[in-house]
Amino acid sequence: MHSIGIMMKEEKKKQTETSWEN
């Protein structure tokens, strides 16, 4: 359960970084 939360958080962070780059 905790792993999913961390994964989701990391994925969201990656998406935000990509958005900023674009």
Stockholm file with secondary structure:
# STOCKHOLM 1.0

chainA/1-22         MHSIGIMMKEEKKKQTETSWEN
#=GR chainA/1-22 SS CHHHHHHHHHHHHHHHHHHHHC
#=GC SS_cons        CHHHHHHHHHHHHHHHHHHHHC
//
